[in-house]
Amino acid sequence: MSIKNTNSPKTTHFGFQDVLDSEKAALVKGVFNSVASNYDLMNDMMSMGVHRLWKANMIDWLRPRADMILLDVGGGTGDIAFKFIEKGGENVTVCDINEKMLRHGRTRAINRGYLKGLKWVNGDAENLPIEDNSIDAYTIAFGIRNVTNIDTALAEARRVLKPGGRFMCLEFSRVVLPLLEKPYNFYSFKALPWLGRQIANDRESYQYLAESIRKFPDQERFQKMIVGAGLAQVTYCNLTGGIAAIHSAWRV
């Protein structure tokens, strides 16, 4: 009779590769160190600017107020924070595990004249340096698929939210329009790495980003994970035929 070894190291995915849990954060950090200086340009090139509309949709759904305290996780270059301020928000903390992305975001903020009500914090989505029950809204855009343990990140989101606080996640998801699936797959695995090589001189990082999208749970499964983290009234909205989706929930 064979005995299962329950002490074997835990593994997770890094794109289509299996890696040790303990290795993934460093690998992801390496990807974003590599792409930080070209991150915003590549986002525009990859999505033909549509990512800006998706982010605007999330902020419009959030409905910022001057008295709302926002934590934007994984938002190092500042896109969500800037949109929050532009829509009337006055207090936002950007938390990102990657210091290079944060430096890029700070520079962008200074160039845009955003000098008040904006904080930059180096921290991990799975272990946020934020007090319990201290924020009104938690946003994360195109970041949660890169964490090692999504359930842990969701539990942290619930921990830091005040009762009545709002959770919102914008992430790549599963295409729901059959006619869009083949062109999208071709673009993801052929055109996207090619653009990465041509513009950022980094094909491998953009190959990983394409693969990480396919490994992320679909809309319904992610909704169940959010419910499992103890958040309530979970809904989602597909964007551009399901290429991306916004999930919304509340801390009760």
WOQUIBEL-V603424 format. One record per backbone hydrogen bond with DSSP energy under -0.5 kcal/mol. CO is the residue of the C=O (numbers start at 1). NH is the residue of the N-H. Records with the same first field share a line. If there is no record, write none. Layout:
BEGIN
CO = NH / NH
END
This chain:
BEGIN
2 = 4
4 = 6
5 = 8
10 = 21
12 = 19
14 = 17
17 = 14 / 19
19 = 12
20 = 23 / 24
21 = 24 / 25
23 = 27
24 = 28
25 = 29
26 = 30
27 = 31
28 = 32
29 = 33
30 = 34
31 = 35
32 = 36
35 = 38 / 39
36 = 39
38 = 42
39 = 43
40 = 44
41 = 45
42 = 46
43 = 47
44 = 48 / 49
47 = 50
49 = 52 / 53
50 = 53 / 54
51 = 55
52 = 56
53 = 57
54 = 58
55 = 59
56 = 60
57 = 61
58 = 62
59 = 63
65 = 68 / 90
68 = 70 / 91
69 = 136 / 137
70 = 72 / 93
71 = 73 / 139
72 = 75 / 95
73 = 141
75 = 78
78 = 82
79 = 83
80 = 84
81 = 85
82 = 86
83 = 87
84 = 89
85 = 88
91 = 70
92 = 119
93 = 72 / 95
94 = 121
95 = 74 / 75
96 = 123
97 = 99
98 = 102
99 = 103
100 = 104
101 = 105
102 = 106
103 = 107
104 = 108
105 = 109
106 = 110
107 = 111
108 = 112
109 = 113 / 114
110 = 113
113 = 115
117 = 92
119 = 94
121 = 96 / 123
124 = 127
127 = 124
128 = 130
131 = 134
135 = 162
136 = 166
137 = 71
138 = 168
139 = 73
140 = 142 / 170
143 = 146
144 = 147
148 = 150
149 = 153
150 = 154
151 = 155
152 = 156
153 = 157
154 = 158
155 = 159
156 = 160
157 = 161
159 = 133
160 = 134 / 135
162 = 165
165 = 251
166 = 138
167 = 249
168 = 140
169 = 171 / 247
170 = 142
171 = 245
176 = 178
177 = 180 / 181
178 = 181 / 182
180 = 184
181 = 185
182 = 186
183 = 187
184 = 188
185 = 189
186 = 190 / 191
187 = 192
190 = 194
191 = 195
192 = 196
193 = 197
194 = 198
195 = 199 / 200
196 = 200 / 202
197 = 201
202 = 206
203 = 207
204 = 208
205 = 209
206 = 210
207 = 211
208 = 212
209 = 213
210 = 214
211 = 215
212 = 216
213 = 216
218 = 222
219 = 223
220 = 224
221 = 225
222 = 226
223 = 227
224 = 228
225 = 229
226 = 231
227 = 230
232 = 250
235 = 248
237 = 246
239 = 242 / 243 / 244
240 = 243
241 = 176 / 177
243 = 173
244 = 239
245 = 171 / 247
246 = 237
247 = 169
248 = 235
249 = 167
250 = 232 / 252
251 = 164
END
